[in-house]
Amino acid sequence: MTALKRIVVVPDGMADHPQARLGGKTPVEAAHTPHLDRIARGGTVGLVTTVPDGMAAGSDVANLSVLGYDPAALYTGRAPLEAAGLGVRLAAADVAYRCNLVTIVDGAIRDPTAGHLPTAEAGRLVELLNRRVGPPFEFHAGTSFRCLMVWRGGREARTTPPQDIVGQALDGFLPQGEAGAALRELTSRAARVLDGGHPLVTGIWLWGGGRSPSLPAFFAMRGLSAVVVAAAQLVRGIGVCAGCEAPIVPGATAYIDTDYAAKARTALAALRRHDLAFIHIEAPDEASHLKSLAEKIRAIEAIDREILGRIGRELPDAAVLVVPDHYTSVASGLHEALAVPFAYGAAKGGPAFAVDGNGADGGPSAPRGVAPDGWRPARAFGEAQAAQTGLELPSGAALMDLFSGCTARR
């Protein structure tokens, strides 16, 4: 039995609704995706719930789920995961908050990304905040506008993601709870410090706070070593907490201008020493937040061409799972907690591996004991095709259990 290499590709926010401009197709259904469709036709396709009931449809919760965890039991907040991705250590008493550099005009957030501020400029402003604010608060630069604030010995507050309230009056969304007053004062102080520092950065927005999580080593418990290839510090942080290698990829930006080929090269190189590569691509989500249908389709096609196409050429017998973490509506720009489509099969198309003894005839199959009677194979990848197969898994953990249990053919 040969060793089977596994690759999980997560096009963030790729799942979406039918668009009238696309003749009733969704962005991924309209995009030219020959490699993704080949995997779907020869493999197993269905729907999976990645966001537990009652939890927000954020990339933090959804990617924890796709990586095989139960967010309802283990999630402590977004920012602690980002801290891990930045290499920032948190003591048990510390609280980390995501800190966006934002553009606020007339008491409302106009741009939660401050024009996708260059990372070098963000670093300069973070240094300014650290010099003029000081303990117990400390600021850490991330990628572009995505920074981190650590409150040593701090407290947690109720907060709101800035991308959810663009254009709305901020008074009702400022930090609340026992720590709310301190964070509101810090936000006001930071705005004074940043005044004049950059034309698009008029303040900070704190959200996603929490304390350091403790994640079991999911892949190690299954006898697998893994690498997480991502530019988003959140996803890199989940990888670090999960005991995975999480390299920094030159040219990967966590935006629509990311270097897709660099991610593929990094993952394939890492698979020489690992069993599984988890490749996360932020671009479809960012295109949705921009409400740009053209950019979303362009990102999906780049993932198919530069990542799935390369994997198929260089590692054709690898087991590949493609699954968006959540829906992101290109119409509203918001995340949605709906079951997302997934497909797994051999990189070259067809099941070159078996799950629970299935797929022995070389044709598409559904996992035994999971798929309902009347399961039907898909003709291509897409939301409607995934729904018509009749296979729906209750959690990302259930999907990862299936995928991590794949065995190579003799």
Helices and strands as residue ranges (DSSP letters): E 6-11, G 20-22, H 27-30, H 34-42, E 44-48, H 59-66, H 71-74, H 78-86, E 95-105, E 108-111, H 119-132, E 137-143, E 146-151, G 162-164, G 170-173, H 180-194, E 203-210, H 218-221, E 226-229, H 233-241, H 260-270, E 276-281, H 283-289, H 293-302, I 303-308, H 309-314, E 319-322, E 327-328, E 335-336, E 340-346, E 353-354, H 383-388, E 392-393, H 396-404, E 407-408
